[in-house]
Amino acid sequence: MFCSRKNNNRMNHLHERSLRLVYNDYQSLFDDLLRRDGSITVHHRNIHRLAIEIYKVIHKESTNIMQEIFVIRDTNYELRSQTFLVQSINTVRFGIESLRYFGQKIWNIIPNEIKASNSLKEFANRIKFWIPNECPCKLCRTYIKDIGYIN
């Protein structure tokens, strides 16, 4: 999930080459090949798997280690959605780029219709067709050499 941009591009390139070979189509764009195949990129598949793990944490169907990573905040009042305990962030690598922080960001951008699923199976089926518009990860942000990430 937290691979470099270079490795992510390699995986997408391999995926693209295999789709071109399967469909014998060397002219179409990668996005067109993905739509034709009904598949998504590896990055989006990882986001879906993370969302499923967070759903399991919220509904107490997850392992203890995942319950320790994503701690749900205890409140005395009913909220529309579950909120996670947010720890202070001191560094980028172990703060903003951590699984705990990224998982919370992903959960916040999932539409409420998908979050309101009654079962894990229903949630997994609904999340399959969702592609995030504005992914908060550094792979989806624009990077310019010698300048850095831009929003």
N, C-alpha and C positions, 0 to 999 in steps of 0.2 A: 504494500500500500504506500509506503513512504520511500519509493524508489526515486532515483534521479530523473531529471527530464530526459537525459540521454537514454537511459534504460527504458523509460516509458515510450519514447519514440521508436526504439528498436522493437519492442513488443507490438506496437501498432503497425510498424512496417511489416513484420512477419505475418501478422493477422491479415493485413491488406494483400500481401503476396499470396497467401493461401486462398483467400476469397477470389482473387483474380484467377488462380489456377482452377478452382472448383467451378466457377461460372464461365471460364474461358472468355473473360471480359478484361481487356487491357486498356480501355479508353475511359471508363467511368471513374468518378471520384470515389474516394474511400467511403464517404458518407452514403453515397448511393448504393455501394456494395453492402454496407451494413444494413441499410433499410431493406434491400432485396433479400438478405439472409435472415432478417429479423433478429440480428444480434447487436451488441453494443461493444464499446471498447473495454479493455481490461480495467482501465481506471474507473469507469462507471460501474462495472461489475463489483469492484472492490468497495465502492461507496454503497452499493446496494447491500452487500454483505455486512458492512458496518452498521447500516440502518437496521438490519434484521437483528444484529446482536444487541443494539440499544433497545429495540422493542422487547427483546427477551429480558433485558435488565429491568425495564419498567414494569413488566408483568411478572417479575420474579420467576422466570423460567430459565435463567442463565446460571452459569457456574459461579462459584464464590469469587474467583479472581476477577471476573468481569464485573461483579457487584462491587468489588473494591476499586476498580478503575473508574466506573461511572457511578458515583454516589448521588442518590436522589436526595434533594433537600427536604427536610421535614418541615411542614408548615401547619399552622393551626387552622387554616382556612382552605377551602376548595379552589383550586386554580383550574383554568380550562385545559392546561397541558402540564405535564410533569416538568419540573425544573431541576436541574442538576446543581450540585454544590460546586461552586466555582472557587478555585484556589487562586491566590495571587500569583501573577506571572512575573518572573524576574528575568528570564532569558528567552530567546527565540527558540533554540533547539529543544529545550526541555519544557517550554511553556507553550508558545503558539504552535509549534510543530509537533506537539505531543498527541498521542491517541486520545487522551481525555478531552483536550481542548477541541480537536478536530471532530470528534464524535458529537460533542454538544453543538457545534456549528452546523453539522450535517442535519441533526435532529431538528434544529430550528428552521431550516429551509424546506423541510418536507411538508407538503400540503396537509392541511388538517383532515381532509377527506381520507387520506391514506393512513394518517395516525389514528383515526377513529375506528380502525379495523377491529373486529371482535375476536379474531383468532390469529395465531401466528401464520397459519396457512393462507388466510385471507390477506394478511399484511404482505407476505412474501409474493403473492400473486399480483397485488396492486403495485408494489414497489418495482416490479420488473419493467413496467412501462414508463416509469418516471425517470427523466434525465434532468439533472439540476441545471438551471439556467446560469446561476452565478455560483460556481463552486468556490469555496473559500481556500482551497489548497494552493500551494505555490506552483503546481504543475499547470494550473489553469490561468494563472496570472501571467501577464506579459513581462518578459525579462529582456532588458537591453544591456548588452555588455558594457562594462565600465560605468553604468548608471545604476542598475539594479532593477527591482520589481516596480512596475507602475500599476496604478489602479485604473 
